[in-house]
Each structure stands twice: as C-alpha cells, then as structure tokens.
Amino acid sequence: MVPGGAEGRRVNRPAQAFEAVPPWRRIVVASLRAAYAWSKRHEHAKAMREVSRMTGVVMAVHGPGRGPVTPRDLATALHLPLGELPALADCPEPEAAAVVLLRGDELTGEAYDLACEYAAPLGAAIDHEQWLPTWTRMRSEQIRQESYAAMTATGRQDDYVRSRRFLIEHPAGNHDDLMDARSVSGAALAPFGYSQIPAEQLHQPAGGPAWWFPCPTCRWPMAVTGDLVRCRYRPHVAAYRVRQGRSAGHRPVLSRIDAGPAAKTPVPQPAAGGRCVDPGVWRFVVVPGIAELRLFRALDRPGISVELWPELDDYDLHVRVGSTEYRADLKEYQSVGRLVDHLKTTLPDAEVVLPTTHEYQLETLRRAVPRSVVITTEKRFRNRVLRQLKEKS
C-alpha cells in the first residue's frame, strides 16, 4: 500500500477541485472541521471563526431553510449521527452517516477514525488554515504524496525502503533519540518532521510531569480522555485506565480494560522531549505500514525471497519461492465503500490483501469489484506462501 491506498507513484492526479467534491462529502468534511474547531474553541482564538465558516459551507449545500443555520445549531447537530443532517439522508457512505463527531466538548474516536479517508478540499481560501491539523484540511492523497516525495528524493530503492521502514518503526519517541536513530539509519525525515505531542495525547497528573503512552500496535501516542487511554485507530483495540504512580514524580500505571487480543502493556514515556509524526502521516503511512511489515517479517525466512515496496512502491511485497512469484498490495480502508470505489477506478498491479483487522471486508469486496481483481486476506496469503515453501522443501 503505497504511502496510503491511493497508490503514490502510480497516481499523479491534480488537486481535486472544490466544485468536483460531491455535496454530501463537503458536508462531512465541513462538519469534521467544525467539530474539531468547536472542541478547541476555549483554546484557540480562530476556532469559532472556523465553526462559522464551516456553517456557511453546510448551509450552502443544504440550501435555504434546510439544515443548521447558526454555528451553535451546527454544533448541536454534530452531537448526533451525521446522517440526521437533511443533506445526508441519502448519503452513499453508511460509515460516514453513522458517525457522531462530538460528545460533550470532545471530538469522538469515531471522528478520528474516518476523518482522513473523507478529507477533501473546500476551496483555496477555506483550506488555507495552517492551525488546523493536516487530517482536517488536506486530502489523504496529498499527505501520501508529500511523504512519498520525501522518501524517494534520491531515487534509490534502498533509500526509499530505509526511510519508510524508519518512519513506520519510529512514529514517536524522545527527540534526541529519534535524531540519533535517524542519523545512524540515514533515513529521510517525514514531511512536517516530528513535532511536540498534542495535549490531548498526554496524561498530566496534578503536581507532576506529563506522560504519553505508545500504542502497543503502532507506537504512536494514544489519546487520553480523563483516565481512559486508547489508540485513535479503532482496529488497534487495546484500551487502558491510567492511575497515579506511587507519587507525583513516578510513572503512572496502566490497566487493560478491554477484552481484545493480548498486548504488551505500554511503558509510559515522559512528555518532556517527546515528539511524534504528524497525524496524517501516522494514519496514512504508519498505520498501513504496520501490516506491511508484519507480513514481510512473517515471510522473511530461508527459502523465501521477499522484497518490500518494489520499484519504489509499485505494490507492497514481491515474494518468490523457487520459480513461483507472488505480488501483494495491502489495502487498509475503514470505509469499504471507499475501497470499492478505489478498486473500480484504479486496478491494482498485484493481489489485493486485506490486513487481519479488515478480513471482514472480504466477501463484500468480492461481490462488488470486477472479477479480475484478486482479493485475499493477510492470513490466507501468508499460509499459501508457507505451504509453497513446505512443498518445495
């Protein structure tokens, strides 16, 4: 999956024009931006101005006499499923229509989960708001392309693989440690570099230093809401309660509270000196890269030749067992409708492989896409290659 599912090097699309964005999607994007701004209205001077601007976008799509007409009306509506907005009554994306963006004054986990997949431009004047996170104002393809450009600057395959692996394996950490590791590896920095960990991803105990908690799956700082700690990417299911350590200066303690698969409890990290990659880079490079590297490591054994992101990322894995070759292109979309649209318009150069967290999409995809598109799951692909190795031996 090239810097995301829009196939980096293979796609060189012009920026999507404002007029070309479907009306329902404009409402989803504007609602997301309004919800984020509303959640920051006590912290950022421009937040209410952004809510007002997004109210204008929503009103323009609805037309006179329909939908929210004031910023507060819009904020109230965003505490309900988006599909209850009149213009989204027939939304073709049920995942988007079901999302509630705000609970109280907080952006919901579901909002973060789908936000990047629905990001779209709303016009040059509207989009130019640098205080907003990239995932609220930039298309996913744009984030991917910027990541790809940084990692392919030299044009050498080894440099690209080295940089991309570094980014996936080091999405956060202590600034000095990250810079030392980058210097040793020779990796190119991610777009936007590393920045301070946002306040909503920090635990700040009274009278003591702040801490952050790396997700046990992707290692990016988990979101902290009160005493609840969990990764913003829902398929990374581990959730925890945090409580004070023995004293204000000691590390806090995490206790697992969900019934998901076993995972090593994260070690709290001091916020002082902590840095992480941009949220858009995390969502569209780091998150899919977890599955890509997992499959690579499972197949990287004697008798199997495995290449990551061949030809500067034509697809994800090229696998050879004797004279038999396999090509895998992992696809990790939360919205199965968006993945169907993508596969209908951009035929893959390899077998489509669904990560273990997305195996449930298999039959829906097989029914919806052309028969020429071969779709399988990570487990089935891995087992097929290993069977071939056993037979060859």
Helices and strands as residue ranges (DSSP letters): G 8-10, G 18-20, H 23-39, H 47-62, H 71-77, G 82-84, G 86-88, H 94-97, E 102-103, E 106-107, H 109-118, H 124-127, H 134-137, H 140-151, H 157-169, E 172-174, H 175-185, E 194-196, G 199-201, E 211-212, E 223-225, E 228-230, E 239-243, E 253-256, E 269-270, E 274-277, H 279-281, I 282-286, H 287-299, E 305-308, H 310-313, E 317-321, E 324-330, H 336-345, E 351-354, G 356-361, H 362-368, E 375-377, H 378-392
